[in-house]
């Protein structure tokens, strides 16, 4: 009897324990809290991965700027010499080659209290880049660069436009010098997409700002009459973000192709010749062969009638790697056609130069060179257009042929065939007219700013009329 009571009591206790356990496991909301914790952990892990990915992108752009600032010049180019880069240091203290932003993040997360007063990896890289640019860019060609004090009291500020990353403003310094101010567009495509994806306005700004720093670096290293001049830069706090960068550059007017098509042939030829001279320099620059990945007319401006490239943040010196056994590695794809280039020493031979040249053909040469050109020059101009369109010539031969066209036009040699076939000998008035045409040609190509198209066109028409009389 006593044993039966003990068994019943034990069974009752066991049932009570099991009932209590079941109630705990199936309490309403218990599973919800457990799933919520799991989702929170997953969200934190995804956020950490996103931040790591963002810092890796910042690091890649930072390293690209470092390469351009340190790269040895191996081509003579035609620009002004630059100080030997082996004497430069990006900063007094650089991270080693094995610097890993992911490890930095992990150490920061694990030792937050210890590192709370230290710079974040992205801020550290921005500070390094700023210090290096300040140390090595205080002057260009012995001309002191403008700084923050120069733009503190600017006047007549006008918004000119913006792209994916930058906003451009026009401003007057000391009510006299008009300049362009380039800065990161906080409402632009790059910033909005980055903040939406990563949720870090500060790091997203630093990612975008390295495109401006890259452009300033290339403007400093690549000195050529057809590259926009860098006047200076300014780092200052803005929108709760430290060290926002503003580039101060030469001001130009946008290149409007419709208006350009309405100008005289002489003016259009001058634009094409300036473009080819620029591409020749880029093919043999101190940094190596430079390609303009975003090659469109909107990337160019006119300064006193001279064509200049204004957007260099998408320029690159990297040539595509290739394998001799693969024919698809060196294919250049364009909307109208494709080209396959040879592979040499693991790189696509001349791909940067060829890409620039074909883009010049499809955006400029086909529209600007043949139309209303002097009849005796058209065969040579057609040959230039066809040879660049088929990439038969390189940039060296293209420049040589355009310089030949300039020589024929300046000296009036293109008029000799038409005068001989007319059956009349040159009289004194013909000689005077030819001299006048020669003089007008020199004025057209050498004067800054160039002659008005209507004045030049009228003078040329008058001269040609005299020659045909």
Order of alpha helices (4+ residues) and beta strands (2+ residues): alpha-alpha-alpha-alpha-alpha-beta-beta-alpha-beta-beta-beta-alpha-alpha-beta-beta-beta-alpha-alpha-beta-beta-beta-beta-beta-beta-beta-beta-alpha-alpha-alpha-alpha-alpha-alpha
